[in-house]
Amino acid sequence: MKQGLSAIAVLLAGVVIIALMAMFVVDQRQNAIVFRFGEVVSVKKESGLYFKIPLLENVRYFDIRILTIDTPEPQLFLTSEKKNVQVDLFVKWRISDVRQYYASIVGGGGGETQAQTRLLQTINDGLRDQFSQRTVHDVVSGERDKIMDLMRKKANEDAVKIGVEVIDVRLKRVDLPPEVSGSVYQRMEAERRRVANELRSTGSAESEKIRAEADRQRVTILADAYREAQKIRGDGDARAAAIYARAYEQSPEFYAFYRSLDAYKASFKNRSDVMVLDPNSEFFKYFRSGGVRPGK
């Protein structure tokens, strides 16, 4: 009886082990290749639970997430001006065709490092060709985006052959070697200074032009205002003269009295004024009784 139970337990354990060996799980971050005697049987691209034939088939997993190649040291490239520039870059890539990737890289005994080396070689060759056609200014700022786009497309054309997709190529830094950067910076500084002086000169000339125009407008406005004031004053004087004439016609004596009051007001405005006149002079006639001369 005990021997029978032991045999059943061994059988059940064997079944469980075989069942476990027959199952495998593919994560959403992976693709899997099923091999039978070293030959590719199928490729599992969807995540989930799968089955295989135990002992006859084995599974190999491949990471399909986006990976990064970051160059440890800057690379030297020669521009059209025959000047060396130091380029630091990084590449974003991922496995797009697991079967092709295995056949091209892994099947030959290589791995992720070999794939990265091939991609970097393709990109470096393309950069060397692109930099040789451009000046330092072009590769630093003028056509930098264009160069990166061309590199991505060219690298992707070669990457497809090994089952890889190049997502992006970025130039992190483009610098001149230390031995030549000093002279270049001095030339750049001199050029910026020349442009600044030119802008200052242009600004000064424009300032003088604006100031002269403002002065001209000021003189014109003052002349127009003075002319208008004189016209108004002339009109006022004419109206005053007309009023005085009408007043004189209506009452000559009152007109003479009013004008004398104006004269008194102007003469005695300041108490410090001193006048030496004969009290019987014509000027003081209205200070006398009722403004009537004696004898009248």
NORPEJO-V398240 format. One record per pair of residues at least 24 apart in sequence whose ideal C-beta (glycine too) atoms are under 6 Angstrom apart, sorted by the first residue. I is the first residue (numbers start at 1). GAP is how many residues later the second one is. Records with the same first field share a line. If there is no record, write none. Layout:
I: GAP ; GAP
//
This chain:
18: 36
21: 33
22: 29 ; 32
23: 28
24: 26 ; 35
25: 24
29: 36
30: 31
31: 31 ; 33 ; 67
32: 27 ; 29
33: 27 ; 65 ; 69
34: 25
43: 55 ; 56
62: 33 ; 36
64: 30 ; 31
66: 26 ; 28 ; 101
67: 26
68: 24
69: 47
77: 50 ; 51 ; 54
79: 52 ; 56 ; 57
80: 53 ; 54 ; 55
81: 54
83: 53
84: 93
85: 89
86: 89
87: 87
88: 84 ; 85
89: 82
90: 80
91: 78
92: 75 ; 76
93: 71 ; 73
94: 71
95: 69
96: 69
97: 66
100: 63
101: 62
104: 58
105: 57
115: 49
122: 33 ; 36
123: 28 ; 32
126: 25 ; 28
139: 35
140: 34
260: 26
//
